[in-house]
Amino acid sequence: MADNRDFIEDTDNEGAILTLTDDAGNEVEFELLDVVEYEGNEYIVLIENDEDADEVVILQINQIDDENEEYISIDDEEILQKVFEIFKDKYEGYINFE
């Protein structure tokens, strides 16, 4: 859903609100849930900043320079599942994933 551009933020701050631009050019607000490392890459785990949101969005972090990064959509279903499993394991007992 989220595009890979248009937000620069310190991702060490879980709970931060990020505004990303979707493929149709609409700005969408997301809450940062976590940053997960998998096979030498970092992935940002987000949820839409909406009461009715019930799915997370996972994007790969691409560090452009010391201050800028971009978020890239992931097409590999296996990577998405693995990153989500790491996220679920980390927050087991704190978040209900059903």
C-alpha positions as a Markdown table, in Angstrom:
| # | Residue | x | y | z |
|---|---|---|---|---|
| 1 | Met | 0.0 | 0.0 | 0.0 |
| 2 | Ala | 2.6 | 2.5 | 0.9 |
| 3 | Asp | 5.0 | 3.9 | -1.6 |
| 4 | Asn | 8.7 | 4.1 | -1.1 |
| 5 | Arg | 9.1 | 7.9 | -0.8 |
| 6 | Asp | 8.3 | 11.0 | 1.1 |
| 7 | Phe | 9.2 | 10.6 | 4.7 |
| 8 | Ile | 12.3 | 11.1 | 6.7 |
| 9 | Glu | 12.1 | 10.3 | 10.4 |
| 10 | Asp | 14.2 | 8.8 | 13.2 |
| 11 | Thr | 12.9 | 5.2 | 13.2 |
| 12 | Asp | 14.2 | 4.5 | 16.7 |
| 13 | Asn | 11.0 | 6.1 | 18.1 |
| 14 | Glu | 8.3 | 3.4 | 18.1 |
| 15 | Gly | 4.8 | 5.0 | 18.2 |
| 16 | Ala | 5.9 | 7.8 | 15.9 |
| 17 | Ile | 3.4 | 8.8 | 13.2 |
| 18 | Leu | 4.7 | 8.6 | 9.6 |
| 19 | Thr | 3.1 | 10.1 | 6.6 |
| 20 | Leu | 3.7 | 8.0 | 3.4 |
| 21 | Thr | 2.4 | 8.5 | -0.1 |
| 22 | Asp | 0.5 | 5.6 | -1.6 |
| 23 | Asp | 0.6 | 4.5 | -5.3 |
| 24 | Ala | -2.3 | 6.8 | -6.1 |
| 25 | Gly | -0.6 | 9.9 | -4.6 |
| 26 | Asn | -2.7 | 10.0 | -1.4 |
| 27 | Glu | -1.0 | 10.7 | 1.9 |
| 28 | Val | -1.6 | 8.0 | 4.5 |
| 29 | Glu | -0.7 | 8.2 | 8.2 |
| 30 | Phe | 0.9 | 5.2 | 9.8 |
| 31 | Glu | 2.0 | 4.4 | 13.4 |
| 32 | Leu | 5.5 | 3.0 | 13.7 |
| 33 | Leu | 5.2 | -0.3 | 15.6 |
| 34 | Asp | 8.8 | -1.6 | 15.3 |
| 35 | Val | 11.9 | -1.9 | 13.2 |
| 36 | Val | 12.9 | -5.6 | 12.6 |
| 37 | Glu | 16.3 | -6.8 | 11.3 |
| 38 | Tyr | 16.3 | -9.9 | 9.1 |
| 39 | Glu | 19.2 | -11.2 | 7.0 |
| 40 | Gly | 21.2 | -8.0 | 7.2 |
| 41 | Asn | 18.3 | -5.7 | 6.2 |
| 42 | Glu | 16.0 | -3.6 | 8.3 |
| 43 | Tyr | 12.3 | -3.6 | 7.9 |
| 44 | Ile | 9.8 | -1.1 | 9.3 |
| 45 | Val | 6.5 | -2.5 | 10.7 |
| 46 | Leu | 3.6 | 0.0 | 10.5 |
| 47 | Ile | -0.1 | 0.1 | 11.0 |
| 48 | Glu | -2.4 | 2.6 | 9.5 |
| 49 | Asn | -3.3 | 5.4 | 12.0 |
| 50 | Asp | -7.0 | 4.5 | 11.9 |
| 51 | Glu | -9.1 | 2.8 | 14.6 |
| 52 | Asp | -10.4 | 0.2 | 12.2 |
| 53 | Ala | -6.9 | -0.8 | 10.9 |
| 54 | Asp | -6.2 | -4.4 | 11.5 |
| 55 | Glu | -3.3 | -5.2 | 9.2 |
| 56 | Val | 0.3 | -4.3 | 9.5 |
| 57 | Val | 2.4 | -2.9 | 6.6 |
| 58 | Ile | 6.0 | -4.1 | 6.3 |
| 59 | Leu | 8.5 | -2.1 | 4.2 |
| 60 | Gln | 12.2 | -2.5 | 3.7 |
| 61 | Ile | 14.3 | 0.5 | 4.9 |
| 62 | Asn | 16.9 | 1.8 | 2.4 |
| 63 | Gln | 19.4 | 4.2 | 4.1 |
| 64 | Ile | 20.1 | 6.9 | 1.5 |
| 65 | Asp | 22.6 | 8.8 | 3.7 |
| 66 | Asp | 23.1 | 9.7 | 7.4 |
| 67 | Glu | 19.9 | 11.6 | 7.6 |
| 68 | Asn | 17.6 | 10.2 | 4.9 |
| 69 | Glu | 16.0 | 6.9 | 4.3 |
| 70 | Glu | 13.3 | 5.5 | 2.0 |
| 71 | Tyr | 10.8 | 2.7 | 2.5 |
| 72 | Ile | 10.5 | 0.1 | -0.2 |
| 73 | Ser | 7.6 | -2.3 | -0.9 |
| 74 | Ile | 8.5 | -6.0 | -0.6 |
| 75 | Asp | 7.3 | -8.4 | -3.2 |
| 76 | Asp | 8.8 | -11.5 | -1.7 |
| 77 | Glu | 6.1 | -13.2 | 0.4 |
| 78 | Glu | 8.6 | -15.4 | 2.2 |
| 79 | Ile | 10.5 | -12.3 | 3.5 |
| 80 | Leu | 7.2 | -10.7 | 4.5 |
| 81 | Gln | 6.2 | -13.8 | 6.5 |
| 82 | Lys | 9.6 | -14.1 | 8.2 |
| 83 | Val | 9.7 | -10.5 | 9.2 |
| 84 | Phe | 6.1 | -10.7 | 10.5 |
| 85 | Glu | 7.0 | -13.9 | 12.5 |
| 86 | Ile | 9.9 | -12.1 | 14.1 |
| 87 | Phe | 7.7 | -9.2 | 15.0 |
| 88 | Lys | 5.0 | -11.5 | 16.4 |
| 89 | Asp | 7.5 | -13.4 | 18.5 |
| 90 | Lys | 9.0 | -10.2 | 19.9 |
| 91 | Tyr | 5.5 | -9.0 | 21.0 |
| 92 | Glu | 4.0 | -12.3 | 22.0 |
| 93 | Gly | 1.9 | -11.7 | 25.1 |
| 94 | Tyr | 1.6 | -8.0 | 24.5 |
| 95 | Ile | -0.3 | -7.8 | 21.2 |
| 96 | Asn | -3.2 | -10.1 | 20.2 |
| 97 | Phe | -2.5 | -11.2 | 16.6 |
| 98 | Glu | -5.9 | -13.0 | 16.0 |
